[in-house]
Amino acid sequence: MGDTLAEIRQAVIERQRDRIEGLVREVLDEGMEPNVVINNGLIPAMDEIGKMFTEHKIFVPEMLVSAMTMKMGLEVVKPLLKGAQSEPKGTVFLGTVKGDLHDIGKNIVGMMLEGAGFRVVDLGVDLTVEKLMEQVETQSPDIIGLSALLTTTMPEMERVVQELEARGLRDRIKVMVGGAPVSPAFAEKIGADGYGGDAAQAVELARRLSGADR
């Protein structure tokens, strides 16, 4: 089964969408625990993809297809996790802020975070502070990840930080921001906990903020 796990990792890295579901089903049928498939197969593959992207060995299109491949494998495993012990590394809310409809970067980050073992709740685009707070009250995330591609919508990120502070939730919920016009200096200025320049950086940041890298 170890050889098949290696094939699963390779299928994600090499973007073999036609093979991934069959390989995952094969090891599950042989009795491998779902958590082992995730922790020893899918997550290490996405870690390698993040490293390759950071080193400019692959680019956004390749990373997106690898993330989609990983997600296909994850969908096979998910139904078996009910009743099995599968503690996520944390819950991350993702959204593109109010006034902005761009979501490709956000979607890649979401798939990469899922591949890294986080529970991801995608709240979509044009996300108002009010809608976000409604979801925060009901689902209690560990991290909120906000994206913007338009400079005119960046102030919405600061509004989120301010609203969390007003509700006394800021100490408990971390905020990370990203998007083409966003910078580390802007993140610091608005009081966010960090900035992710790309999907790989966002995963590293989420791990650090959640303590999952310890």
GULO-819098 format. One record per residue: x, y, z of N, C-alpha, C, O in turn; residue in three letters. Coordinates in Angstrom, 3 decimals. Layout:
<atoms>
X|Y|Z|X|Y|Z|X|Y|Z|X|Y|Z|ALA
...
</atoms>
This chain:
<atoms>
0.834|-1.225|0.000|0.000|0.000|0.000|0.861|1.264|0.000|0.441|2.328|-0.456|MET
2.089|1.111|0.532|2.992|2.256|0.530|3.307|2.727|-0.868|3.441|3.926|-1.114|GLY
3.426|1.766|-1.803|3.697|2.122|-3.198|2.529|2.908|-3.782|2.726|3.853|-4.546|ASP
1.307|2.510|-3.417|0.139|3.213|-3.933|0.048|4.619|-3.345|-0.371|5.552|-4.031|THR
0.438|4.777|-2.078|0.478|6.116|-1.478|1.439|7.010|-2.245|1.148|8.179|-2.500|LEU
2.582|6.452|-2.608|3.555|7.210|-3.405|2.948|7.583|-4.755|3.187|8.676|-5.270|ALA
2.165|6.671|-5.322|1.505|6.962|-6.602|0.470|8.064|-6.433|0.297|8.900|-7.320|GLU
-0.226|8.067|-5.283|-1.204|9.132|-5.004|-0.502|10.478|-4.951|-0.956|11.455|-5.547|ILE
0.615|10.516|-4.227|1.372|11.768|-4.153|1.813|12.216|-5.543|1.708|13.391|-5.895|ARG
2.305|11.266|-6.320|2.795|11.587|-7.659|1.660|12.038|-8.575|1.837|12.927|-9.408|GLN
0.494|11.414|-8.410|-0.661|11.786|-9.244|-1.061|13.236|-9.006|-1.420|13.947|-9.945|ALA
-1.000|13.672|-7.754|-1.322|15.072|-7.445|-0.259|15.994|-8.025|-0.573|16.999|-8.662|VAL
0.992|15.645|-7.798|2.099|16.492|-8.260|2.114|16.593|-9.779|2.388|17.656|-10.335|ILE
1.816|15.472|-10.450|1.861|15.452|-11.919|0.501|15.731|-12.561|0.333|15.617|-13.775|GLU
-0.476|16.104|-11.704|-1.790|16.557|-12.181|-2.534|15.491|-12.973|-3.124|15.779|-14.014|ARG
-2.503|14.250|-12.471|-3.133|13.119|-13.154|-4.566|12.937|-12.655|-4.854|12.038|-11.865|GLN
-5.445|13.797|-13.125|-6.835|13.775|-12.649|-7.560|12.488|-13.042|-8.530|12.097|-12.393|ARG
-7.093|11.836|-14.099|-7.749|10.607|-14.538|-7.386|9.407|-13.662|-8.026|8.360|-13.757|ASP
-6.366|9.547|-12.810|-5.892|8.414|-11.994|-6.210|8.548|-10.514|-6.335|7.543|-9.814|ARG
-6.341|9.777|-10.028|-6.335|9.998|-8.577|-7.473|9.277|-7.854|-7.241|8.675|-6.806|ILE
-8.690|9.323|-8.386|-9.812|8.708|-7.686|-9.635|7.193|-7.589|-9.911|6.601|-6.545|GLU
-9.177|6.567|-8.669|-8.962|5.126|-8.647|-7.886|4.723|-7.667|-8.028|3.714|-6.977|GLY
-6.808|5.492|-7.589|-5.727|5.178|-6.657|-6.188|5.295|-5.209|-5.861|4.453|-4.372|LEU
-6.956|6.353|-4.922|-7.450|6.538|-3.553|-8.413|5.411|-3.183|-8.345|4.877|-2.076|VAL
-9.303|5.048|-4.098|-10.245|3.951|-3.822|-9.488|2.637|-3.597|-9.877|1.820|-2.762|ARG
-8.432|2.453|-4.334|-7.654|1.216|-4.213|-7.100|1.030|-2.811|-7.238|-0.047|-2.231|GLU
-6.474|2.066|-2.256|-5.894|1.920|-0.915|-6.979|1.839|0.153|-6.807|1.164|1.167|VAL
-8.091|2.525|-0.075|-9.194|2.438|0.889|-9.803|1.038|0.878|-10.136|0.497|1.932|LEU
-9.949|0.453|-0.305|-10.489|-0.907|-0.417|-9.557|-1.930|0.229|-9.999|-2.976|0.704|ASP
-8.270|-1.615|0.239|-7.291|-2.511|0.855|-7.248|-2.346|2.367|-6.521|-3.063|3.053|GLU
-8.036|-1.389|2.891|-8.141|-1.237|4.343|-7.370|-0.095|4.944|-7.309|0.025|6.167|GLY
-6.779|0.750|4.126|-6.037|1.890|4.679|-6.996|2.880|5.314|-8.068|3.156|4.775|MET
-6.603|3.413|6.463|-7.421|4.398|7.163|-7.496|5.697|6.355|-6.497|6.130|5.781|GLU
-8.685|6.321|6.309|-8.822|7.581|5.562|-7.814|8.645|5.972|-7.293|9.376|5.129|PRO
-7.536|8.729|7.291|-6.589|9.742|7.760|-5.191|9.522|7.207|-4.457|10.478|6.958|ASN
-4.824|8.256|7.014|-3.498|7.945|6.479|-3.404|8.411|5.029|-2.379|8.936|4.596|VAL
-4.494|8.208|4.287|-4.519|8.662|2.891|-4.311|10.175|2.832|-3.570|10.680|1.988|VAL
-4.976|10.886|3.738|-4.874|12.345|3.750|-3.498|12.800|4.236|-2.824|13.592|3.578|ILE
-3.097|12.288|5.394|-1.878|12.782|6.038|-0.590|12.290|5.395|0.435|12.970|5.456|ASN
-0.635|11.104|4.775|0.582|10.543|4.180|0.574|10.593|2.660|1.588|10.309|2.022|ASN
-0.570|10.953|2.076|-0.657|10.997|0.623|-0.953|12.387|0.096|-0.118|12.994|-0.575|GLY
-2.155|12.898|0.402|-2.607|14.154|-0.197|-1.888|15.384|0.362|-1.467|16.259|-0.394|LEU
-1.749|15.447|1.693|-1.108|16.626|2.289|0.358|16.761|1.877|0.776|17.850|1.484|ILE
1.163|15.672|1.955|2.561|15.810|1.509|2.681|16.220|0.043|3.602|16.946|-0.330|PRO
1.747|15.753|-0.786|1.778|16.137|-2.197|1.554|17.631|-2.349|2.254|18.284|-3.124|ALA
0.583|18.187|-1.618|0.314|19.617|-1.723|1.437|20.443|-1.097|1.702|21.562|-1.536|MET
2.095|19.895|-0.076|3.271|20.578|0.475|4.356|20.702|-0.593|5.007|21.738|-0.726|ASP
4.531|19.625|-1.347|5.534|19.632|-2.418|5.138|20.617|-3.522|5.988|21.313|-4.077|GLU
3.837|20.669|-3.835|3.357|21.623|-4.840|3.628|23.053|-4.388|4.068|23.888|-5.178|ILE
3.364|23.331|-3.109|3.640|24.665|-2.573|5.112|25.026|-2.670|5.469|26.157|-2.997|GLY
5.961|24.045|-2.380|7.410|24.268|-2.467|7.828|24.523|-3.911|8.624|25.422|-4.182|LYS
7.288|23.729|-4.840|7.627|23.904|-6.257|7.171|25.263|-6.774|7.854|25.893|-7.581|MET
6.012|25.705|-6.302|5.503|27.015|-6.728|6.399|28.126|-6.190|6.732|29.066|-6.912|PHE
6.787|28.017|-4.929|7.656|29.019|-4.314|8.996|29.102|-5.037|9.579|30.179|-5.162|THR
9.477|27.957|-5.510|10.767|27.911|-6.213|10.629|28.189|-7.707|11.597|28.064|-8.457|GLU
9.419|28.569|-8.141|9.136|28.914|-9.547|9.357|27.738|-10.505|9.678|27.929|-11.678|HIS
9.179|26.528|-9.987|9.271|25.346|-10.847|7.931|25.072|-11.533|7.881|24.445|-12.591|LYS
6.856|25.547|-10.921|5.529|25.511|-11.536|4.888|26.875|-11.339|5.375|27.697|-10.562|ILE
3.786|27.108|-12.055|3.127|28.412|-11.975|1.642|28.217|-11.653|1.192|27.089|-11.452|PHE
0.890|29.309|-11.605|-0.499|29.250|-11.137|-1.340|28.195|-11.868|-2.058|27.451|-11.201|VAL
-1.289|28.090|-13.207|-2.130|27.071|-13.858|-1.827|25.653|-13.391|-2.739|24.862|-13.150|PRO
-0.535|25.335|-13.263|-0.165|23.986|-12.799|-0.601|23.765|-11.350|-1.105|22.698|-11.000|GLU
-0.402|24.781|-10.519|-0.791|24.649|-9.121|-2.306|24.447|-9.000|-2.768|23.665|-8.169|MET
-3.070|25.151|-9.828|-4.525|25.030|-9.794|-4.963|23.619|-10.163|-5.843|23.058|-9.511|LEU
-4.364|23.039|-11.196|-4.748|21.686|-11.613|-4.332|20.667|-10.559|-5.071|19.716|-10.302|VAL
-3.168|20.845|-9.944|-2.765|19.936|-8.863|-3.733|20.030|-7.689|-4.096|19.021|-7.085|SER
-4.147|21.259|-7.374|-5.110|21.442|-6.282|-6.441|20.777|-6.609|-7.074|20.179|-5.739|ALA
-6.862|20.882|-7.868|-8.104|20.215|-8.285|-7.959|18.696|-8.185|-8.885|17.999|-7.770|MET
-6.787|18.195|-8.569|-6.525|16.748|-8.485|-6.594|16.276|-7.043|-7.208|15.254|-6.736|THR
-5.945|17.047|-6.150|-5.998|16.718|-4.726|-7.437|16.697|-4.231|-7.826|15.806|-3.477|MET
-8.222|17.677|-4.655|-9.606|17.780|-4.180|-10.430|16.585|-4.648|-11.303|16.111|-3.921|LYS
-10.159|16.097|-5.853|-10.856|14.904|-6.340|-10.565|13.711|-5.435|-11.464|12.932|-5.118|MET
-9.316|13.572|-5.022|-8.960|12.496|-4.100|-9.592|12.688|-2.737|-10.033|11.729|-2.104|GLY
-9.632|13.927|-2.292|-10.216|14.247|-0.989|-11.706|13.937|-0.960|-12.229|13.492|0.061|LEU
-12.390|14.172|-2.077|-13.830|13.902|-2.142|-14.127|12.409|-2.001|-15.187|12.036|-1.499|GLU
-13.203|11.557|-2.437|-13.380|10.106|-2.268|-13.269|9.729|-0.790|-13.987|8.857|-0.302|VAL
-12.356|10.402|-0.092|-12.082|10.075|1.309|-13.143|10.642|2.251|-13.499|10.003|3.241|VAL
-13.646|11.832|1.949|-14.514|12.561|2.877|-15.683|11.748|3.449|-15.908|11.804|4.658|LYS
-16.442|10.989|2.628|-17.580|10.258|3.197|-17.172|9.251|4.271|-17.981|8.896|5.128|PRO
-15.937|8.794|4.227|-15.472|7.796|5.189|-14.971|8.419|6.475|-14.673|7.714|7.438|LEU
-14.878|9.737|6.493|-14.371|10.404|7.691|-15.439|10.551|8.759|-15.116|10.830|9.914|LEU
-16.702|10.370|8.402|-17.772|10.434|9.398|-17.599|9.269|10.357|-17.614|8.104|9.961|LYS
-17.436|9.607|11.613|-17.230|8.560|12.595|-15.771|8.245|12.793|-15.382|7.735|13.843|GLY
-14.956|8.541|11.800|-13.519|8.347|11.971|-12.964|9.601|12.634|-13.507|10.694|12.477|ALA
-11.881|9.428|13.372|-11.285|10.579|14.028|-10.521|11.388|12.998|-9.498|10.942|12.476|GLN
-11.008|12.543|12.716|-10.339|13.410|11.752|-10.466|14.842|12.238|-11.408|15.555|11.890|SER
-9.520|15.241|13.035|-9.561|16.574|13.620|-8.871|17.549|12.675|-7.665|17.430|12.457|GLU
-9.603|18.515|12.102|-8.951|19.479|11.212|-7.965|20.348|11.978|-8.067|20.497|13.195|PRO
-7.026|20.910|11.262|-6.021|21.761|11.892|-6.604|23.115|12.277|-5.946|23.916|12.940|LYS
-7.819|23.360|11.865|-8.484|24.614|12.172|-9.521|24.904|11.109|-9.512|24.303|10.035|GLY
-10.417|25.830|11.415|-11.441|26.240|10.458|-11.078|27.611|9.892|-10.839|28.563|10.635|THR
-11.044|27.691|8.572|-10.705|28.939|7.903|-11.895|29.407|7.071|-12.403|28.668|6.227|VAL
-12.333|30.639|7.314|-13.315|31.288|6.451|-12.551|32.011|5.350|-11.556|32.685|5.613|PHE
-13.019|31.867|4.124|-12.428|32.600|3.009|-13.489|33.432|2.315|-14.634|33.001|2.181|LEU
-13.114|34.615|1.877|-14.053|35.433|1.134|-13.360|36.557|0.389|-12.326|37.062|0.826|GLY
-13.940|36.946|-0.742|-13.502|38.142|-1.455|-14.387|39.285|-0.979|-15.612|39.163|-0.974|THR
-13.782|40.381|-0.584|-14.512|41.427|0.135|-15.559|42.129|-0.733|-15.563|42.017|-1.959|VAL
-16.433|42.847|-0.057|-17.536|43.560|-0.704|-17.031|44.451|-1.846|-16.038|45.165|-1.707|LYS
-17.739|44.389|-2.972|-17.389|45.198|-4.125|-16.434|44.537|-5.086|-16.127|45.088|-6.144|GLY
-15.953|43.337|-4.720|-14.966|42.640|-5.544|-15.510|41.260|-5.898|-15.978|40.528|-5.026|ASP
-15.446|40.909|-7.180|-16.007|39.641|-7.645|-14.939|38.641|-8.104|-15.274|37.605|-8.678|LEU
-13.678|38.935|-7.861|-12.597|38.052|-8.301|-12.423|36.890|-7.314|-12.376|37.098|-6.101|HIS
-12.329|35.677|-7.844|-12.251|34.546|-6.914|-11.253|33.453|-7.287|-11.151|32.461|-6.565|ASP
-10.515|33.596|-8.386|-9.604|32.518|-8.765|-8.535|32.296|-7.693|-8.283|31.163|-7.282|ILE
-7.911|33.389|-7.246|-6.884|33.263|-6.202|-7.452|32.680|-4.929|-6.844|31.806|-4.310|GLY
-8.615|33.160|-4.539|-9.269|32.652|-3.328|-9.544|31.156|-3.442|-9.332|30.402|-2.493|LYS
-10.015|30.737|-4.605|-10.340|29.324|-4.800|-9.101|28.436|-4.713|-9.151|27.343|-4.149|ASN
-7.992|28.910|-5.274|-6.749|28.140|-5.185|-6.300|28.041|-3.734|-5.901|26.971|-3.275|ILE
-6.365|29.149|-3.017|-5.990|29.139|-1.600|-6.862|28.146|-0.831|-6.364|27.393|0.005|VAL
-8.162|28.150|-1.119|-9.077|27.228|-0.436|-8.711|25.775|-0.663|-8.702|24.979|0.276|GLY
-8.410|25.424|-1.906|-8.051|24.037|-2.200|-6.717|23.658|-1.559|-6.544|22.539|-1.075|MET
-5.787|24.594|-1.561|-4.487|24.336|-0.930|-4.643|24.156|0.586|-3.991|23.301|1.186|MET
-5.504|24.961|1.191|-5.734|24.837|2.638|-6.405|23.501|2.972|-6.050|22.853|3.956|LEU
-7.369|23.097|2.151|-7.992|21.793|2.360|-6.955|20.693|2.238|-6.954|19.735|3.011|GLU
-6.077|20.840|1.266|-5.025|19.860|1.077|-4.059|19.808|2.242|-3.409|18.789|2.478|GLY
-3.966|20.916|2.975|-3.083|20.972|4.142|-3.785|20.542|5.424|-3.184|20.573|6.498|ALA
-5.054|20.139|5.322|-5.752|19.600|6.485|-6.659|20.558|7.211|-7.130|20.242|8.304|GLY
-6.923|21.727|6.641|-7.829|22.677|7.274|-9.262|22.452|6.793|-9.495|21.978|5.680|PHE
-10.206|22.799|7.651|-11.612|22.857|7.226|-11.830|24.245|6.647|-11.596|25.249|7.320|ARG
-12.276|24.303|5.404|-12.429|25.580|4.718|-13.905|25.865|4.465|-14.634|25.016|3.952|VAL
-14.332|27.056|4.827|-15.686|27.531|4.523|-15.543|28.708|3.573|-15.086|29.783|3.963|VAL
-15.936|28.499|2.331|-15.826|29.545|1.314|-17.105|30.370|1.310|-18.177|29.869|0.971|ASP
-16.984|31.636|1.689|-18.149|32.523|1.767|-18.360|33.327|0.486|-19.216|34.209|0.427|LEU
-17.567|33.007|-0.538|-17.811|33.582|-1.854|-17.235|34.965|-2.063|-16.297|35.381|-1.383|GLY
-17.825|35.674|-3.029|-17.335|37.002|-3.423|-18.332|38.073|-2.976|-19.444|37.772|-2.540|VAL
-17.896|39.341|-3.098|-18.748|40.470|-2.717|-19.274|40.283|-1.290|-20.449|40.509|-1.005|ASP
-18.364|39.863|-0.407|-18.743|39.499|0.963|-18.842|40.736|1.848|-17.856|41.440|2.063|LEU
-20.024|40.987|2.348|-20.211|42.129|3.253|-19.737|41.766|4.652|-19.696|40.596|5.032|THR
-19.380|42.798|5.405|-18.976|42.587|6.799|-20.131|41.969|7.585|-19.922|41.118|8.449|VAL
-21.342|42.405|7.276|-22.514|41.912|8.002|-22.716|40.401|7.781|-22.948|39.651|8.729|GLU
-22.624|39.981|6.535|-22.787|38.551|6.245|-21.684|37.742|6.892|-21.930|36.665|7.435|LYS
-20.460|38.261|6.835|-19.337|37.566|7.454|-19.563|37.394|8.950|-19.323|36.315|9.492|LEU
-20.022|38.446|9.621|-20.227|38.376|11.071|-21.351|37.401|11.435|-21.300|36.746|12.476|MET
-22.362|37.313|10.572|-23.426|36.327|10.811|-22.842|34.917|10.835|-23.192|34.101|11.688|GLU
-21.949|34.644|9.887|-21.332|33.325|9.806|-20.361|33.098|10.956|-20.261|31.986|11.474|GLN
-19.646|34.143|11.359|-18.710|34.036|12.488|-19.452|33.641|13.753|-18.975|32.817|14.533|VAL
-20.624|34.235|13.951|-21.398|33.960|15.167|-21.890|32.515|15.206|-22.028|31.937|16.284|GLU
-22.155|31.929|14.041|-22.730|30.579|14.021|-21.674|29.484|13.911|-21.880|28.378|14.410|THR
-20.528|29.783|13.253|-19.561|28.716|12.985|-18.214|28.880|13.682|-17.439|27.926|13.740|GLN
-17.921|30.050|14.203|-16.730|30.280|15.007|-15.429|29.802|14.357|-14.880|28.778|14.762|SER
-14.935|30.527|13.362|-13.691|30.128|12.700|-12.462|30.439|13.547|-12.525|31.234|14.484|PRO
-11.358|29.809|13.209|-10.075|30.131|13.838|-9.378|31.250|13.072|-8.685|32.086|13.651|ASP
-9.579|31.244|11.751|-8.911|32.200|10.878|-9.911|32.705|9.837|-10.739|31.943|9.339|ILE
-9.823|33.995|9.517|-10.561|34.558|8.390|-9.539|34.997|7.350|-8.619|35.756|7.654|ILE
-9.707|34.514|6.121|-8.829|34.911|5.026|-9.602|35.781|4.048|-10.618|35.358|3.498|GLY
-9.117|36.997|3.836|-9.806|37.957|2.979|-8.975|38.270|1.742|-7.761|38.458|1.819|LEU
-9.654|38.321|0.600|-8.985|38.596|-0.665|-9.578|39.824|-1.329|-10.774|40.092|-1.212|SER
-8.724|40.574|-2.034|-9.183|41.728|-2.831|-8.256|41.883|-4.028|-7.040|41.731|-3.908|ALA
-8.829|42.183|-5.165|-8.029|42.461|-6.353|-8.125|43.935|-6.750|-7.304|44.432|-7.521|LEU
-9.122|44.620|-6.223|-9.320|46.031|-6.539|-8.886|46.888|-5.353|-9.273|46.619|-4.216|LEU
-8.093|47.908|-5.613|-7.634|48.784|-4.531|-8.807|49.467|-3.842|-8.741|49.778|-2.652|THR
-9.880|49.699|-4.592|-11.039|50.398|-4.022|-11.764|49.562|-2.973|-12.520|50.105|-2.168|THR
-11.545|48.247|-2.972|-12.251|47.395|-2.008|-11.386|47.043|-0.795|-11.877|46.431|0.154|THR
-10.122|47.417|-0.816|-9.225|47.062|0.293|-9.678|47.590|1.658|-9.463|46.907|2.660|MET
-10.296|48.778|1.744|-10.753|49.254|3.057|-11.730|48.299|3.747|-11.868|48.332|4.970|PRO
-12.412|47.444|2.964|-13.332|46.485|3.574|-12.598|45.535|4.512|-13.167|45.060|5.495|GLU
-11.339|45.262|4.204|-10.553|44.378|5.066|-10.378|45.004|6.452|-10.492|44.320|7.470|MET
-10.104|46.291|6.479|-9.954|46.987|7.763|-11.274|46.998|8.518|-11.288|46.881|9.743|GLU
-12.380|47.136|7.803|-13.699|47.120|8.451|-13.931|45.793|9.166|-14.516|45.762|10.249|ARG
-13.470|44.686|8.555|-13.627|43.376|9.193|-12.853|43.327|10.502|-13.376|42.884|11.525|VAL
-11.605|43.784|10.467|-10.776|43.795|11.680|-11.432|44.636|12.763|-11.483|44.236|13.926|VAL
-11.931|45.799|12.377|-12.566|46.696|13.350|-13.831|46.082|13.935|-14.097|46.234|15.127|GLN
-14.614|45.390|13.112|-15.854|44.784|13.600|-15.563|43.633|14.554|-16.268|43.453|15.546|GLU
-14.535|42.862|14.260|-14.141|41.785|15.179|-13.720|42.366|16.527|-14.049|41.821|17.581|LEU
-12.995|43.469|16.480|-12.588|44.128|17.727|-13.809|44.634|18.492|-13.892|44.478|19.711|GLU
-14.751|45.239|17.776|-15.949|45.793|18.416|-16.780|44.706|19.088|-17.444|44.954|20.094|ALA
-16.738|43.505|18.529|-17.521|42.395|19.076|-16.739|41.565|20.103|-17.244|40.572|20.626|ARG
-15.504|41.987|20.382|-14.692|41.270|21.364|-14.186|39.916|20.878|-13.894|39.030|21.681|GLY
-14.084|39.762|19.560|-13.676|38.481|18.984|-12.250|38.494|18.440|-11.737|37.462|18.009|LEU
-11.623|39.643|18.462|-10.347|39.787|17.765|-9.239|38.910|18.346|-8.391|38.409|17.608|ARG
-9.245|38.723|19.664|-8.194|37.906|20.285|-8.306|36.434|19.889|-7.314|35.706|19.879|ASP
-9.512|36.015|19.569|-9.763|34.595|19.285|-9.645|34.260|17.805|-9.293|33.133|17.456|ARG
-9.930|35.213|16.935|-9.951|34.945|15.496|-8.818|35.701|14.799|-8.709|36.923|14.905|ILE
-7.993|34.959|14.095|-6.892|35.558|13.331|-7.397|36.002|11.959|-8.325|35.412|11.406|LYS
-6.783|37.036|11.424|-7.158|37.555|10.104|-5.930|37.582|9.209|-4.902|38.161|9.561|VAL
-6.049|36.943|8.036|-4.975|37.042|7.059|-5.556|37.598|5.765|-6.709|37.343|5.418|MET
-4.726|38.364|5.061|-5.204|39.060|3.864|-4.275|38.774|2.687|-3.105|38.433|2.861|VAL
-4.833|38.925|1.479|-4.044|38.706|0.279|-4.731|39.274|-0.937|-5.850|39.779|-0.852|GLY
-4.059|39.191|-2.072|-4.571|39.756|-3.310|-3.529|40.669|-3.934|-2.642|41.172|-3.244|GLY
-3.636|40.881|-5.232|-2.610|41.609|-5.974|-2.235|42.974|-5.385|-1.044|43.274|-5.296|ALA
-3.197|43.814|-4.978|-2.815|45.141|-4.496|-2.440|45.166|-3.005|-2.000|46.195|-2.492|PRO
-2.612|44.046|-2.322|-2.377|43.980|-0.875|-0.883|43.749|-0.625|-0.201|43.132|-1.443|VAL
-0.386|44.242|0.494|1.033|44.118|0.830|1.193|43.830|2.320|0.250|44.013|3.090|SER
2.383|43.380|2.734|2.619|43.193|4.170|2.416|44.487|4.957|1.900|44.471|6.074|PRO
2.830|45.607|4.360|2.676|46.897|5.050|1.203|47.236|5.262|0.824|47.747|6.316|ALA
0.368|46.946|4.249|-1.068|47.201|4.382|-1.661|46.297|5.463|-2.466|46.744|6.280|PHE
-1.261|45.028|5.462|-1.765|44.090|6.473|-1.443|44.581|7.877|-2.280|44.514|8.777|ALA
-0.231|45.072|8.053|0.175|45.590|9.361|-0.599|46.847|9.723|-1.000|47.037|10.871|GLU
-0.801|47.692|8.740|-1.502|48.957|8.967|-2.927|48.751|9.463|-3.388|49.471|10.348|LYS
-3.625|47.771|8.897|-5.030|47.571|9.281|-5.178|46.649|10.496|-6.287|46.431|10.983|ILE
-4.058|46.112|10.980|-4.117|45.259|12.165|-4.388|43.803|11.891|-4.778|43.060|12.791|GLY
-4.182|43.375|10.627|-4.330|41.944|10.307|-3.164|41.161|10.904|-2.146|41.742|11.283|ALA
-3.317|39.854|10.986|-2.274|39.020|11.588|-1.229|38.556|10.591|-0.192|38.021|10.983|ASP
-1.491|38.757|9.303|-0.497|38.345|8.330|-0.970|38.529|6.909|-2.147|38.774|6.643|GLY
-0.008|38.405|5.993|-0.240|38.599|4.566|0.280|37.386|3.809|1.398|36.927|4.043|TYR
-0.545|36.870|2.894|-0.117|35.774|2.043|0.012|36.252|0.615|-0.982|36.620|-0.012|GLY
1.233|36.251|0.090|1.454|36.745|-1.252|0.967|35.805|-2.331|0.704|36.228|-3.456|GLY
0.845|34.530|-1.996|0.328|33.529|-2.925|-0.250|32.381|-2.103|-0.240|32.422|-0.873|ASP
-0.753|31.360|-2.792|-1.432|30.274|-2.092|-0.484|29.513|-1.158|-0.871|29.138|-0.051|ALA
0.745|29.288|-1.601|1.702|28.561|-0.766|2.003|29.352|0.510|2.069|28.781|1.598|ALA
2.184|30.658|0.370|2.427|31.493|1.550|1.213|31.518|2.466|1.353|31.539|3.689|GLN
0.024|31.516|1.878|-1.198|31.527|2.681|-1.302|30.269|3.543|-1.720|30.340|4.699|ALA
-0.922|29.122|2.985|-0.950|27.869|3.749|0.061|27.930|4.896|-0.254|27.556|6.026|VAL
1.261|28.396|4.606|2.283|28.525|5.656|1.800|29.456|6.762|1.978|29.174|7.947|GLU
1.186|30.567|6.362|0.695|31.538|7.334|-0.420|30.937|8.175|-0.434|31.111|9.393|LEU
-1.357|30.232|7.542|-2.465|29.610|8.280|-1.927|28.587|9.277|-2.422|28.504|10.401|ALA
-0.939|27.824|8.887|-0.333|26.867|9.813|0.288|27.572|11.014|0.162|27.122|12.153|ARG
0.956|28.678|10.737|1.603|29.402|11.808|0.573|30.038|12.742|0.719|29.981|13.963|ARG
-0.463|30.641|12.169|-1.470|31.310|12.977|-2.285|30.320|13.823|-2.729|30.646|14.924|LEU
-2.472|29.114|13.291|-3.268|28.118|14.014|-2.424|27.279|14.971|-2.954|26.516|15.778|SER
-1.104|27.431|14.869|-0.223|26.601|15.688|-0.016|25.210|15.135|0.553|24.349|15.808|GLY
-0.480|24.976|13.892|-0.377|23.632|13.300|1.034|23.297|12.848|1.320|22.150|12.506|ALA
1.931|24.301|12.843|3.305|24.029|12.428|4.191|23.680|13.599|5.396|23.493|13.433|ASP
3.601|23.587|14.803|4.390|23.253|15.980|4.496|21.750|16.144|5.129|21.275|17.088|ARG
</atoms>
